[in-house]
């Protein structure tokens, strides 16, 4: 090999390496949400505490603020599927009259990526009859699907159904 062909080959190898390195850097810089730091299972499970605290305020709008604009709510004590903020607020205006206090009984968290997770399990609510003050406990299955939107965790799907054998 001549000195000139070695120099040419070295230039081609160097150029190829630079292009490859530039491509990797561009992919890493534009990777976006899929590569966001994954939350821990404990962090996701803790979102219920925020939701439950919003219930304690008695303010249906504060509870609805935790849901995404396009969220779907399949509530425990209503046959209506709620697919917009007005429907979600309406549901909680009625539900909050019972002064619900939630408590998780069993939880399974699946962190899908840095911006999405599912929390599913069993919870119970202590409800207070607004007329008599009598308390009762209702156990239900639940699923919360969360997405991080604009830096905040939002509920995008929430399904809750009373235990069939309870």
N, C-alpha and C positions, 0 to 999 in steps of 0.2 A: 504494500500500500504506500502511496505517495503521501508526503506531508500534506499536500493540498486536499486529498480525499479524506484523510483523517480529520483535518480541520473542518471540512464540509460535514462529515458524519457527526462530529462533536456538536456542531451548530444545529443540526437537525435534531439530535437527542435533546439538547438544551431547550430548543424551541418547543419541542413536544412536551417536555417536562413543565415548562412555564405555562403552556396552554392547559395541561391537565391540572396544575396547581390553581390556575385562575378559575377553572371550572368548578373545582371543589370549593374554593372560597366563595364563588358566586352562589352555589347551591346552599352552602352554610348560611350565607348572609340573607338569602331570600327564603329560607326554610319555613319561617313563619310559625303559625299556631301548632302544627303537628309536633314541633320540636320544643314546645314550651316545657318548662320544668314540671314534672308530674307532681301533683299534690299527694300527700300521704292518705292512706285510708282513714286515719284518725281525723284529718282535716275535713274530708268529705263527710264522714259520719257526724262531725260537729256542725255541719250546716243545718241539721235538724234543730239544734239548740237555738240557732238564730231564728228559724221558722217558728218554733214553739214560743220563743220570747215575743215574736210579733203577734202571735195569738193572744198572749197575756195582755197586750195593750188594748184589746177590744176594738181595734181600728182595722176594718176590712181593707182599707187602702194600703196600710202598712204591710199587711200580709200579701196583698196582690203585688206590691212592689218587688217581692222576691221571685216573682214569676216572669219569664220572658214574654214579650209582646205576643208571640205566636205559640204560647204554651197551651197544653191540653191538660185539663183537670178532670179526672173521673172520680168524683167525690164519694165519700162514705155514705152520707145520708141524703143523697139526691139522685134521682134517675136521669137528670140532665147532664150531658157532656158539655163542659165549659171550654170554649175555644178562643175566648177573647177576654180582655181585661174586665169589661163590664160584667160578663158572666161569672168570672172568678170573684169579683167584688160582691156581686149579688149572693153567691153561695156563702161567702164568709160573713156577710151581714147577718144571715140567718143562723149559721153555725155558731158564731161568736156569742149569740144570745144565751147559749148553754155554758158559757165560761169554760171552754175546754182546756184541760191541762194534759199535755201529752207526755208519754214516757215510752222510750224504746224498750222492748222486751228482748228482741233478737234482731241483729243487723248483719247484713252481708254487703260489703262494699267492693265494687269492681271499678278500679281506676282504668279507664280506657286509654287516655293519653293526657297530655298537659292541660287540655281544655274540655274534657268530658269524663263523666263518671256516673255510675249507677249505685244507688243505695236502696237495698230492698230488705224486707224482713217483716217483723211483727211489732206493732206498737199498741198502746192502750191509751184511752182517753178517759179521764174522770170528767163527767159532765154534770152540771148542776141545773136542775129544772128551774127556769126563771120564775115560775108561779109558786112552787111549793118549797124550793130550796133543797129538795131531795137530790142526793148524789147517786150516780150509777157509773159503772166502769164498762166501757165498750172496748173490746179487743178487735183489732183489724190487721189485715195484711196491707203492706204498702210497697210502693216502688216510686222513688224519686229519680228522675234522670236530670242531671245537671250539665250545663254548658257554661264555660267561662266566656262572657261576652263583654267587650269593652272593659276588661279587667275585673269584672264582677261575676261571681257565680250566680246563675239564674236557674230556676226550675223550668225545664222545657216540657216535661211530662211528669204528672203526679197521679198515680192510681192508688186508691184506698178502698178496700172493701171489708165489710164486717166478716168476721170468721164464720164460716157456714155451720160449724158445729157448736157455736157458742150461745 
